[in-house]
Amino acid sequence: MSARWRQAGAACLVVAGLALTGCASTQASNTQDPYEGYNRSMTKFNDTVDDAVLKPVATAYKTVTPSPVRTGVSNFFTNLGDLWSMVNHALQGNGEQTYNHMVRFTTNTVLGLGGLLDIATEMQVERNKQDFGLTLASWGVQPGPYLVLPFFGPSTVRDTLALPIDWQGYVLADLRPVSHRNSLMGLSLVSKRASLLDATDTLDAAALDRYTLIRDFYLKQRNPAANSSNDDNAGRVESFDD
């Protein structure tokens, strides 16, 4: 295991350990959310950062960037994610989904100008986004308590421990020079936040308890067993439109 893997894993364990230790005395109002006091506080912190930085930048990006360009940027990063989804489907033993995502990635990369065009979706090749947290779930690893991570947002103990693997599996993780990698990662973050502007505004206006709604939605989507009757939706947490 490389030094970078060890460092990423140690950092992730520290975050999870601090959250668990610091919040052990919090009264639970939900069996999956025993650290609700901490989680609500961290949610407020993340919302403050979002309101001060991410949302204004995403709003400006959406305002000045033509829609076709934004779509191309989103397609590019989603195409990179399809490659990691393919790996996780393979680890889960999902042969058909592994093949679908291989077709998606190769088709969009070759025919879609490096992923700027989503040709595979037009060909009706389905996408089922997966990550290593869901792979662990398929291996029988329980999610553990719900955790809200600084900057990352909703998670569980299982998903938190899977983050270093997900990072190492992402194509951009090894891109050099680092300045190029960081610029692309920043663009990916802004693009994703811009795509959620309308959805989060609707959520803020409609939800009586925004925290509870997001928590329950996240936990449901991250529990493949709970979605066994509708496998196409299992693990899809990137869309908040509904």
C-alpha positions as CSV (number, residue, x, y, z in Angstrom):
1,M,0.0,0.0,0.0
2,S,1.4,3.4,-1.0
3,A,2.1,6.2,1.4
4,R,-0.7,8.2,-0.2
5,W,-3.2,5.4,0.4
6,R,-2.1,5.1,4.1
7,Q,-2.4,8.8,4.6
8,A,-5.8,9.1,3.0
9,G,-7.0,6.1,5.1
10,A,-5.6,7.5,8.3
11,A,-7.2,10.9,7.7
12,C,-10.6,9.2,7.0
13,L,-10.4,7.1,10.2
14,V,-9.5,10.2,12.2
15,V,-12.6,12.0,11.0
16,A,-14.8,9.1,11.7
17,G,-13.2,8.5,15.1
18,L,-13.5,12.1,16.2
19,A,-17.2,12.2,15.1
20,L,-17.9,9.0,17.0
21,T,-16.0,9.9,20.1
22,G,-17.1,13.5,20.4
23,C,-20.8,12.7,20.0
24,A,-21.1,9.5,22.1
25,S,-23.3,11.3,24.6
26,T,-25.7,12.8,22.1
27,Q,-29.3,11.6,22.6
28,A,-30.6,9.7,19.6
29,S,-34.0,10.5,18.0
30,N,-33.4,8.0,15.2
31,T,-31.8,4.5,15.6
32,Q,-29.6,5.2,12.5
33,D,-28.7,8.7,13.7
34,P,-27.4,8.4,17.2
35,Y,-25.2,11.5,16.7
36,E,-27.9,13.8,15.6
37,G,-26.7,16.8,17.7
38,Y,-23.3,16.7,16.0
39,N,-24.8,16.0,12.6
40,R,-27.1,18.9,12.8
41,S,-24.3,21.2,13.8
42,M,-22.1,20.0,11.0
43,T,-25.0,20.4,8.6
44,K,-25.2,24.1,9.6
45,F,-21.5,24.5,9.1
46,N,-21.7,23.0,5.6
47,D,-24.7,25.1,4.8
48,T,-22.8,28.2,5.9
49,V,-19.8,27.3,3.6
50,D,-22.2,26.5,0.8
51,D,-24.1,29.8,1.2
52,A,-20.8,31.8,1.4
53,V,-18.8,30.1,-1.3
54,L,-20.2,27.3,-3.3
55,K,-23.7,28.6,-4.1
56,P,-22.5,32.1,-5.3
57,V,-19.8,30.6,-7.5
58,A,-22.2,28.0,-8.9
59,T,-24.8,30.7,-9.6
60,A,-22.2,32.8,-11.4
61,Y,-21.1,29.8,-13.4
62,K,-24.6,29.0,-14.4
63,T,-25.2,32.7,-15.3
64,V,-22.2,33.2,-17.5
65,T,-21.8,29.7,-19.0
66,P,-24.0,28.8,-21.9
67,S,-26.2,25.7,-21.3
68,P,-24.5,23.5,-24.0
69,V,-21.1,24.2,-22.4
70,R,-22.4,23.3,-18.9
71,T,-23.9,20.1,-20.3
72,G,-20.6,19.2,-21.9
73,V,-18.7,19.8,-18.7
74,S,-21.2,17.7,-16.7
75,N,-21.1,14.9,-19.3
76,F,-17.3,14.9,-19.2
77,F,-17.1,14.3,-15.4
78,T,-20.0,11.9,-15.4
79,N,-18.2,9.9,-18.1
80,L,-15.1,9.6,-15.8
81,G,-17.4,8.4,-13.0
82,D,-18.8,5.7,-15.3
83,L,-15.3,4.1,-15.3
84,W,-15.3,3.8,-11.5
85,S,-18.9,2.5,-11.5
86,M,-17.8,-0.2,-14.0
87,V,-15.0,-1.3,-11.6
88,N,-17.5,-1.4,-8.6
89,H,-20.1,-3.4,-10.6
90,A,-17.3,-5.9,-11.4
91,L,-16.4,-6.1,-7.7
92,Q,-20.0,-6.7,-6.9
93,G,-20.3,-9.5,-9.5
94,N,-22.8,-7.5,-11.7
95,G,-21.7,-8.7,-15.1
96,E,-24.4,-7.0,-17.1
97,Q,-23.9,-3.6,-15.4
98,T,-20.1,-4.0,-15.7
99,Y,-20.5,-4.5,-19.5
100,N,-23.0,-1.6,-19.7
101,H,-20.6,0.8,-18.1
102,M,-17.7,-0.4,-20.2
103,V,-19.8,0.4,-23.3
104,R,-20.9,3.8,-21.8
105,F,-17.3,4.8,-21.1
106,T,-15.7,3.6,-24.4
107,T,-18.6,5.0,-26.5
108,N,-18.7,8.4,-24.9
109,T,-14.9,8.7,-24.8
110,V,-14.4,7.7,-28.5
111,L,-17.6,8.9,-30.2
112,G,-18.5,11.6,-27.6
113,L,-15.4,13.7,-28.0
114,G,-13.8,12.6,-24.7
115,G,-17.1,12.4,-22.9
116,L,-18.4,15.9,-23.8
117,L,-21.4,14.2,-25.6
118,D,-23.5,11.5,-23.9
119,I,-23.9,9.2,-26.9
120,A,-24.4,6.2,-24.7
121,T,-27.6,7.6,-23.1
122,E,-29.0,8.3,-26.6
123,M,-28.2,4.6,-27.4
124,Q,-30.3,3.8,-24.2
125,V,-27.3,2.2,-22.4
126,E,-28.4,2.7,-18.8
127,R,-26.2,4.2,-16.1
128,N,-26.3,2.9,-12.5
129,K,-23.8,4.9,-10.5
130,Q,-21.9,2.9,-7.9
131,D,-19.0,3.5,-5.5
132,F,-17.0,1.5,-3.1
133,G,-19.4,2.2,-0.2
134,L,-22.1,0.4,-2.1
135,T,-19.6,-2.3,-3.0
136,L,-19.0,-2.9,0.7
137,A,-22.8,-2.9,1.2
138,S,-23.1,-5.6,-1.4
139,W,-20.5,-7.6,0.5
140,G,-22.6,-7.4,3.6
141,V,-20.9,-4.6,5.4
142,Q,-23.5,-2.7,7.5
143,P,-23.7,1.1,7.1
144,G,-23.3,2.0,10.7
145,P,-24.5,5.4,12.1
146,Y,-25.3,8.3,9.9
147,L,-22.5,10.9,9.8
148,V,-22.4,14.4,8.3
149,L,-18.8,15.0,7.3
150,P,-17.2,18.5,7.0
151,F,-17.5,19.7,3.4
152,F,-18.5,16.2,2.1
153,G,-21.9,16.2,3.7
154,P,-24.1,13.1,4.3
155,S,-22.4,9.8,4.9
156,T,-22.3,6.8,7.1
157,V,-19.4,5.1,8.9
158,R,-19.1,2.6,6.1
159,D,-19.2,5.2,3.4
160,T,-16.7,7.4,5.2
161,L,-14.2,4.5,5.4
162,A,-14.7,3.9,1.7
163,L,-13.9,7.4,0.7
164,P,-10.1,6.9,0.3
165,I,-10.7,3.9,-2.0
166,D,-13.2,6.0,-4.1
167,W,-10.6,8.8,-4.3
168,Q,-7.9,6.4,-5.5
169,G,-10.3,4.9,-8.0
170,Y,-11.2,8.3,-9.6
171,V,-9.3,8.9,-12.8
172,L,-8.3,12.5,-11.9
173,A,-6.6,11.4,-8.6
174,D,-3.4,10.6,-10.4
175,L,-3.4,13.6,-12.8
176,R,-0.3,15.6,-12.9
177,P,0.6,18.4,-12.4
178,V,-1.4,18.8,-9.2
179,S,-2.5,22.2,-10.3
180,H,-4.3,20.8,-13.3
181,R,-5.9,18.1,-11.1
182,N,-7.1,20.6,-8.6
183,S,-8.5,22.9,-11.3
184,L,-10.5,20.1,-12.8
185,M,-11.7,18.9,-9.4
186,G,-12.8,22.5,-8.7
187,L,-14.7,22.7,-12.0
188,S,-16.3,19.3,-11.3
189,L,-17.6,20.6,-7.9
190,V,-18.9,23.8,-9.3
191,S,-20.6,22.0,-12.2
192,K,-22.3,19.6,-9.8
193,R,-23.4,22.4,-7.4
194,A,-24.8,24.4,-10.4
195,S,-26.9,21.4,-11.5
196,L,-28.5,21.3,-8.0
197,L,-29.3,25.0,-7.6
198,D,-33.0,24.6,-8.6
199,A,-33.4,21.4,-6.6
200,T,-31.9,22.8,-3.4
201,D,-33.9,26.0,-3.6
202,T,-37.1,23.9,-3.9
203,L,-35.9,21.8,-1.0
204,D,-35.3,24.8,1.2
205,A,-38.8,26.2,0.4
206,A,-40.7,22.9,0.8
207,A,-39.0,21.0,3.7
208,L,-40.3,21.6,7.2
209,D,-37.1,19.9,8.5
210,R,-34.5,19.9,5.8
211,Y,-32.0,17.9,7.8
212,T,-34.4,15.0,8.4
213,L,-35.5,14.9,4.8
214,I,-32.0,14.7,3.5
215,R,-30.9,12.2,6.1
216,D,-33.8,9.8,5.4
217,F,-33.4,10.1,1.7
218,Y,-29.6,9.5,1.9
219,L,-30.0,6.5,4.1
220,K,-32.6,4.9,1.9
221,Q,-30.6,5.4,-1.3
222,R,-27.4,4.0,0.4
223,N,-29.2,0.8,1.5
224,P,-29.3,-1.6,-1.4
225,A,-31.5,-4.0,0.6
226,A,-34.1,-1.3,1.0
227,N,-34.1,-0.8,-2.7
228,S,-34.1,-4.4,-3.7
229,S,-37.5,-4.1,-5.3
230,N,-36.2,-1.3,-7.5
231,D,-32.5,-2.0,-8.2
232,D,-32.3,0.7,-10.9
233,N,-32.5,3.4,-8.1
234,A,-30.2,1.8,-5.6
235,G,-27.2,4.0,-4.8
236,R,-28.3,7.0,-6.8
237,V,-27.8,9.9,-4.5
238,E,-26.7,12.5,-7.0
239,S,-30.1,13.8,-8.0
240,F,-32.3,15.7,-5.6
241,D,-34.9,16.8,-8.1
242,D,-37.6,14.5,-6.8
